[in-house]
């Protein structure tokens, strides 16, 4: 096993090395100048003091060499060899006759210090020791050697009278104290040495107080001893003065610690208060920024809608005025055709806005996404020029998602057309599908980024080789009416509509781009639990149905809407009544024969809305059919009592042909009541 790595190039490492060299130098001076050349100072410092015997000097020297070997990261077996030499030296001093003939000898305290040095050396070559096992021999050794140093300082006769310390020389105590301090510093990352050496505030205060805590008791005790020797004070008064002085010292230290800790806590509390205020201000700023972004997006939306609708209304109004004023009857069909087309364009714009705001009615069905992508590409081939290559990597053949096929095709076409327009000089488009696990990834949302729920999603990626987008353009790409195309070549609703459809379908849209590296648009949809073979075709195209006469009740609070629809249904031979609220409709049905069909708006004045009216009609008039209509559809309205209703639905504005076909189709079926 290898020794623990030393703390090289730090004050710990340097202090360890110099203290070990100092202890080794003391031992060499004792052996060479003291025992070799007979210089008494290097043996006993003072003629009345005991001498450091050769055995003690040898143990001190090998302890110093072992610590230096640890510092230099020498072979651990060399360190262990020094440890064994020290232990053998102690045994020899007590067992071999050659050491017994000397007038001085190795005291019990010295032997204990030598053996503890051997233990410290050996333990440093063993990994996995507990903190107590690493710290205890060093701390005990330091305690053993500090007592005689203080005793020599006071010239305590009691020290020499004690059998444990009788023969310990002063430089023996100094040498081993240096050695144990070096061991503690070398292992300063554990135990109480770690607290002393730590950079935190508490350790800094302890290091400042430590000299005070050590030197003051030593100084006071020395003064008391001098006073006692000179008979200035009695023993009882000396004890009282020492006790009071120690109490005073500890109280001063306690007050100092309390003062520093109080200041620290006050600064921490002030910093925490400032942090809370900063966080609160940041949250307010973020909310204001988000609100401002939404208001800005809404302002652009309103401005764009006003612009497009004003153009549409200009076409409608102009053609109707021409129809009213132009005496040339042959031109009237042209005026009517252009007015109807303008209205249809306005209806398409409304559907796009509802998709962006996630309010459009979707008819999700289990769908094989790869099949739907292929059908959309067939449509796109008519719009794609020959200088753009379209390739596919469709790998989601057996995966089913629940989405509205018509709206998906519109969203994908919007993205494909953007990819086409980004490459007017030619290029390539790659369409791919795959499935992957996602965990709250950010996607484009209204007024900012939103997160997907975790789960399995099927993605459709469209990658072009165009110029790409800068980060600022990319962050605004899904805003309504934002476009990088020249004026007159784009409405700015393509990506915003696609984003709204994806989020309304439970998924999302992400855009990845760098200038000069094209754009990657990915639509994500949650994987359906449906079996792969339950995928169905898209909505069936309505077939022409011959109108027949029936009793129909129209329920809508807008009299102009009911007036137009009533005229259309009456021209088809139906008998039509009108109600402006759900309560009025129930009253009409209760006082007269029940109608064959009720067509009701979803949102009306009063407590009862369209779904509640449909539920009441099925309960009270099971022979009556119900069709719902609205300018938008709210999922919450469709789940008012936890049940998903499936009445046929008409999206306003309602085409006369579609109204006739839906009415005829519903009336040909058996009522659901």
MOHU-V479893 format. One record per residue. NEAR is the number of other ideal C-beta (glycine too) atoms within 12 Angstrom. Layout:
# MOHU-V479893
near
NEAR
NEAR
This chain:
# MOHU-V479893
near
16
17
31
25
18
31
25
17
11
18
16
28
26
19
26
37
29
24
33
42
24
27
43
33
27
37
42
27
27
40
28
19
21
29
26
15
14
14
17
20
20
28
34
27
26
17
10
14
27
32
36
46
40
31
40
49
41
34
47
50
36
38
51
38
32
46
48
32
31
41
36
20
21
23
17
25
18
23
37
29
22
38
37
23
28
43
29
22
34
36
20
24
32
23
15
18
10
14
23
16
10
21
12
30
29
42
36
22
36
44
35
30
47
50
32
34
51
37
34
44
47
32
36
42
31
21
15
11
23
13
19
15
21
31
31
25
33
40
27
25
38
31
24
32
43
27
28
38
31
27
29
30
22
23
19
20
15
18
28
24
11
18
14
23
35
23
32
44
45
35
39
48
40
32
45
55
36
38
51
44
34
43
47
36
34
44
40
31
23
29
24
23
31
23
21
28
27
19
13
14
18
19
19
18
25
26
20
17
24
18
14
21
24
19
16
22
24
23
22
27
27
22
21
29
26
18
20
21
17
11
11
15
19
13
16
12
16
25
18
15
23
27
18
16
21
22
16
17
25
19
14
18
25
17
15
20
23
15
15
21
17
14
16
19
15
14
15
15
14
14
14
14
14
14
14
14
14
14
14
14
14
14
14
14
14
15
16
14
16
20
16
16
22
21
16
22
31
22
18
26
34
18
19
28
28
17
21
27
25
19
20
28
22
19
26
28
20
20
27
21
15
22
23
14
13
18
10
12
11
9
16
19
16
17
26
21
18
24
27
24
18
28
28
21
24
26
25
24
32
29
32
35
33
31
40
45
31
30
28
36
32
36
26
30
26
28
39
33
44
30
28
41
42
23
22
38
29
19
19
29
20
14
21
27
19
11
15
27
20
32
17
27
20
27
20
35
21
22
34
31
41
29
42
31
33
30
38
40
31
32
46
42
32
40
43
41
35
41
40
35
29
39
27
17
14
18
26
23
39
27
38
27
36
27
27
24
18
26
13
15
24
19
34
40
29
31
29
24
23
26
19
32
19
13
21
25
37
42
39
48
35
46
31
37
27
31
22
27
30
17
14
13
23
26
20
26
38
44
37
39
34
30
29
27
23
9
11
9
15
23
30
34
40
41
47
42
43
44
43
40
47
46
37
35
39
29
42
38
46
36
39
24
32
17
16
13
18
27
38
32
44
36
48
42
47
32
30
31
14
21
13
21
11
17
26
22
16
24
18
13
10
19
14
12
20
15
25
20
19
29
29
42
42
42
49
38
25
23
16
14
28
32
17
24
40
27
18
27
37
24
16
28
18
29
21
32
31
32
36
26
29
34
22
26
42
30
18
29
30
18
12
16
16
28
36
32
44
45
49
47
42
38
29
31
18
20
12
27
31
39
35
31
43
42
26
27
40
24
15
19
30
15
21
36
35
48
45
41
36
34
28
29
34
24
21
17
26
28
13
21
14
9
14
14
28
15
35
31
33
36
33
31
29
32
20
23
18
28
37
32
26
36
43
31
24
30
33
20
19
11
23
21
20
